[in-house]
Amino acid sequence: MLHREHLPVRIDDSKRLTARQRARAFKVIQANADVGFGIVCADLIDQRNILHATLHAMRVAIAQLPIVPDLALIDGTMTPPTPVPCRALVRGDQRSYVISCASIMAKVLRDSLMVFYDRLAPRYGFKRHKGYGTPWHAQQLKRYGPCFFHRESFRPVRDARTA
């Protein structure tokens, strides 16, 4: 929930910003907004599937806000089950300033978690690829098998388990 209509930093789809621009925007957004984060573990994703786990994380993030919003804008086609009215926007991070801010916050937090995970399981190089599938990561999965951060329901992880 932004406290200002516009922020003194570049706001855009997080994928269109550099890591440095995202880090700067993260600090500015954090200082000018109420932010909720919903984080789910690999086990929950494996149990519920990625869509339902994502909707759960959205519900958690909304519930963390100190003030109940009048409306939650959601990037995508589906909205989470929550008492707060929601509106889904396809390509929302390109169409909505607020969703772009949320996209930046989520990306910076996720990348920070990947750096942390890398300290706990360095052989997988999480800080290098930030959890996205790369040939090198697939090679490490085949070499060492998955660790507790990997989603068993993700095909490359399953394939590595059976290799």
C-alpha positions in Angstrom: 0.0 0.0 0.0 1.8 3.1 -1.2 1.7 6.3 0.8 2.6 8.4 -2.2 1.3 8.5 -5.7 4.7 8.5 -7.3 8.1 7.7 -5.9 11.5 9.4 -6.6 12.9 6.3 -8.2 12.4 4.4 -11.4 9.5 2.0 -11.0 8.9 -0.6 -13.8 8.4 -4.3 -14.2 11.1 -5.8 -12.1 12.5 -7.7 -15.1 13.1 -4.4 -16.9 15.3 -3.0 -14.1 18.9 -3.8 -13.2 19.8 -5.4 -9.9 21.1 -2.0 -8.7 17.9 -0.2 -9.8 15.8 -2.8 -8.0 17.8 -2.5 -4.8 17.4 1.3 -4.8 13.7 1.0 -5.6 13.3 -1.6 -2.8 14.5 0.9 -0.2 12.4 3.7 -1.5 9.3 1.6 -1.7 9.9 0.2 1.8 10.2 3.7 3.2 7.0 4.9 1.4 4.6 1.9 1.7 3.2 -0.8 3.9 4.4 -4.1 2.5 3.3 -7.7 3.2 5.3 -10.7 2.1 4.0 -14.2 1.6 6.7 -16.8 1.5 6.0 -20.5 1.0 8.4 -23.4 1.2 9.1 -26.1 -1.4 7.1 -28.7 0.5 3.9 -26.5 0.4 4.4 -26.0 -3.3 4.8 -29.8 -3.8 1.7 -30.5 -1.7 -0.6 -27.9 -3.2 0.9 -27.1 -6.6 2.5 -23.9 -7.6 -0.7 -22.0 -8.4 -2.4 -22.8 -5.0 0.8 -22.1 -3.1 1.1 -18.7 -4.9 -2.5 -17.8 -4.1 -1.8 -18.8 -0.4 1.3 -16.6 -0.4 -0.7 -13.7 -1.7 -3.3 -14.2 1.0 -0.5 -14.2 3.6 1.0 -11.0 2.2 -2.4 -9.2 2.2 -3.0 -10.3 5.8 0.3 -8.8 6.9 -0.7 -5.3 5.9 -1.3 -3.1 9.0 -4.4 -1.6 7.3 -7.0 -3.6 5.4 -6.8 -2.3 1.8 -10.0 -1.4 -0.1 -8.8 -3.4 -3.1 -5.8 -5.7 -3.9 -4.4 -5.6 -7.4 -3.1 -9.0 -8.5 -0.7 -9.7 -11.3 -2.2 -12.5 -13.3 -5.6 -14.1 -14.0 -6.6 -15.5 -10.6 -7.1 -13.9 -7.2 -6.6 -15.4 -3.8 -9.5 -16.3 -1.5 -9.4 -13.4 0.9 -12.0 -11.1 2.4 -10.3 -8.2 0.6 -11.8 -7.5 -2.8 -9.2 -8.3 -5.5 -8.8 -7.4 -9.2 -6.6 -9.5 -11.5 -4.6 -7.8 -14.1 -2.9 -9.7 -16.8 0.6 -8.3 -17.3 -0.1 -6.2 -14.2 3.5 -5.4 -13.6 3.5 -3.6 -16.9 0.1 -1.9 -16.4 0.0 -0.9 -12.8 2.4 1.2 -10.8 1.5 -0.5 -7.5 1.9 -4.0 -9.0 5.3 -2.9 -10.4 6.3 -1.9 -6.9 5.1 -5.2 -5.6 7.1 -7.0 -8.3 10.2 -5.2 -7.3 9.8 -6.0 -3.6 9.1 -9.7 -4.4 12.1 -10.0 -6.8 14.6 -8.3 -4.4 13.4 -10.4 -1.5 13.5 -13.6 -3.5 17.0 -12.8 -4.8 18.1 -12.1 -1.2 16.7 -15.5 -0.1 18.7 -17.2 -2.9 21.9 -15.6 -1.7 21.0 -16.9 1.8 20.2 -20.4 0.5 23.6 -20.3 -1.3 25.3 -20.0 2.0 23.5 -23.1 3.3 23.8 -25.2 0.1 26.7 -23.6 -1.8 27.2 -26.5 -4.3 24.0 -25.4 -6.2 25.0 -21.8 -6.9 21.7 -20.3 -5.9 23.3 -16.8 -5.7 24.4 -17.2 -9.4 21.2 -18.3 -11.0 18.7 -17.0 -8.3 16.7 -20.2 -8.5 16.0 -20.1 -12.3 16.9 -23.2 -14.3 20.2 -23.0 -16.0 22.3 -25.7 -17.6 24.9 -25.4 -14.8 22.2 -25.8 -12.1 20.8 -28.9 -13.9 24.3 -30.3 -13.9 24.7 -29.7 -10.2 21.3 -31.4 -9.6 22.5 -34.4 -11.5 25.8 -34.5 -9.7 24.5 -34.0 -6.1 20.8 -34.6 -6.2 18.3 -32.1 -4.9 18.5 -30.5 -1.5 15.8 -29.3 0.9 15.3 -26.0 -1.1 14.3 -27.8 -4.3 10.7 -28.6 -5.3 10.2 -32.3 -5.9 7.3 -31.5 -8.2 9.6 -29.6 -10.6 10.5 -31.9 -13.5 14.3 -31.2 -13.5 14.4 -32.0 -9.8 12.4 -35.2 -10.2 14.6 -36.2 -13.2 17.8 -35.5 -11.1 16.4 -37.7 -8.3 15.9 -40.6 -10.7 19.2 -40.1 -12.6 
